[in-house]
Structures are given as structure tokens and as C-alpha cells.
Amino acid sequence: MTKSIFRSLSAIAVAASLVTVSPAAMAATKADVAFSADIITSFTMFNVFFTASGSGTYANNTFSSAASDVAAGATQLVWDPASALTLSIAGNGAMTFDGLVYDAGKSAVIGDVHFVNGTTKFDFADVSVFSVGPLTPAFSTLSTGGTVSGDFALSTTGLGGVAKTLGITVPIPAQNVGKLTMTSTAAPAVPEPSTAALGLLGLAGIVTTLARRRRQG
């Protein structure tokens, strides 16, 4: 009887060992774009204000939004498509930035820009909104959890092109105007479906064997 129990426990250990952990666990991430107080003050002086829409939030000069998971080797971080950052210009309409993506290869935040002023509407796709300086630590560390951040500036190339098309003369400061921070929480590792199934089958077989032996005994 003791040997039988020992063999059963050994089989359970073997079956449990078959349930391995997936190495491709991803990290759930959020991103904050924090503008410096000085730049917000200067915008306010010209009756220009920032707000958030959709699932995004804007408080204390900071735009926050959930972002897609980051896997090992990823070079982009995608903000929640339902969130947007809007710049309202008193008497001159509003400019909304959505579909935001941080591109590590281009060191930039890219998005779609929509301008509305009464009946006048313009749409721009894949515009460089912010140029982002070096991140500390590296962007790749987000795949295992943690926080990375870097200074950002308004993109003179992307936003300058938009302003030119709209016929708006807006000075775009070249200096850094805030800090981009991305924080990730590593997701708990989960068993691979195939190996988990094997483990469950092994355990089921053990239970069946023990039940049969009890009936025979």
C-alpha cells in the first residue's frame, strides 16, 4: 500500500512538472505625458488650454491613458484608441490628438491630428506630435515591468507642417516642454495551454487509477 501511494505521488509530481510557464508574458502598461508648468502658463496666456477626452484623463498638467501590453522586443507602445488629448484655441477652434503611438525607433510620439473650427475641418494622419529624448532606463525594460521616462519637445516638423497647412502662425518651442513616463506591471506568468492540458490529463489518470484500486481492494 505504501509503495502504491509513493508511486501515485511520484506520478502527480511528474504531471505537475508538465504544466510549464509561458515565457512570453507581457506587461500591462500606462503612459503619462506631463507638461511643464512654464509651458502651460505660456499657453494659458494666449487662451490655449489642454483637455482630455474619451478614456484619457488630464489633471495637474498631465495627460494619462492606458496603453497596450508590451512584449519583449517590442519597439512601439500604443495608447488606448478611445483616449485623446485636445488643445483648444480660444476663437480659433480645437486640435485633437488621438491614435497616439510611442515609436522607439523614431524616438517620437506619433498620432492623428484633427482640427475643427466651426465648419472648417482638417484631418492629418501619422503626424509626429512629440519628439522624445533618450529614455531612462531603456524602453525594452518595460517588457518585464518598471518605469521609463524621458523629456519631450513639441515636434517642429510634424506640428509645424500642420500649422502651415492650416495657415496658423504658432511659435513651436524647440526646448523640452515636459516628460513622458511609461509604467508597466508585468503580467503573472500563465501555463502554456498544451502543457497545462497534459498535466490535467496526467492528474485525471492518477485519480482514475486510485479509484479503481480502492474498488478492487
Secondary structure as the mmCIF struct_conf table of DSSP 4:
data_model
#
loop_
_struct_conf.conf_type_id
_struct_conf.id
_struct_conf.beg_label_comp_id
_struct_conf.beg_label_asym_id
_struct_conf.beg_label_seq_id
_struct_conf.end_label_comp_id
_struct_conf.end_label_asym_id
_struct_conf.end_label_seq_id
HELX_RH_AL_P HELX_RH_AL_P1 THR A 2 SER A 17
TURN_TY1_P TURN_TY1_P1 LEU A 18 LEU A 18
HELX_LH_PP_P HELX_LH_PP_P1 THR A 20 THR A 20
STRN STRN1 VAL A 21 VAL A 21
HELX_LH_PP_P HELX_LH_PP_P2 SER A 22 SER A 22
TURN_TY1_P TURN_TY1_P2 PRO A 23 ALA A 24
STRN STRN2 ALA A 27 PHE A 35
HELX_LH_PP_P HELX_LH_PP_P3 SER A 36 SER A 36
HELX_RH_AL_P HELX_RH_AL_P2 ALA A 37 MET A 45
TURN_TY1_P TURN_TY1_P3 PHE A 46 ASN A 47
STRN STRN3 VAL A 48 GLY A 54
TURN_TY1_P TURN_TY1_P4 SER A 55 SER A 55
STRN STRN4 THR A 57 ALA A 59
TURN_TY1_P TURN_TY1_P5 ASN A 60 ASN A 61
STRN STRN5 THR A 62 VAL A 70
TURN_TY1_P TURN_TY1_P6 ALA A 72 GLY A 73
STRN STRN6 GLN A 76 VAL A 78
STRN STRN7 TRP A 79 TRP A 79
TURN_TY1_P TURN_TY1_P7 PRO A 81 ALA A 82
STRN STRN8 SER A 83 ILE A 89
TURN_TY1_P TURN_TY1_P8 ALA A 90 GLY A 91
BEND BEND1 ASN A 92 ASN A 92
STRN STRN9 ALA A 94 ASP A 103
TURN_TY1_P TURN_TY1_P9 ALA A 104 SER A 107
STRN STRN10 ALA A 108 ASN A 117
TURN_TY1_P TURN_TY1_P10 GLY A 118 THR A 119
STRN STRN11 THR A 120 VAL A 132
STRN STRN12 THR A 136 THR A 136
BEND BEND2 PRO A 137 PRO A 137
HELX_RH_3T_P HELX_RH_3T_P1 PHE A 139 THR A 144
BEND BEND3 GLY A 145 GLY A 145
STRN STRN13 GLY A 146 LEU A 154
TURN_TY1_P TURN_TY1_P11 THR A 156 THR A 157
HELX_RH_AL_P HELX_RH_AL_P3 GLY A 158 LEU A 166
TURN_TY1_P TURN_TY1_P12 GLY A 167 GLY A 167
BEND BEND4 GLN A 175 GLN A 175
STRN STRN14 GLY A 178 ALA A 186
HELX_LH_PP_P HELX_LH_PP_P4 ALA A 187 ALA A 189
STRN STRN15 PRO A 191 PRO A 191
HELX_RH_AL_P HELX_RH_AL_P4 PRO A 193 GLN A 216
#
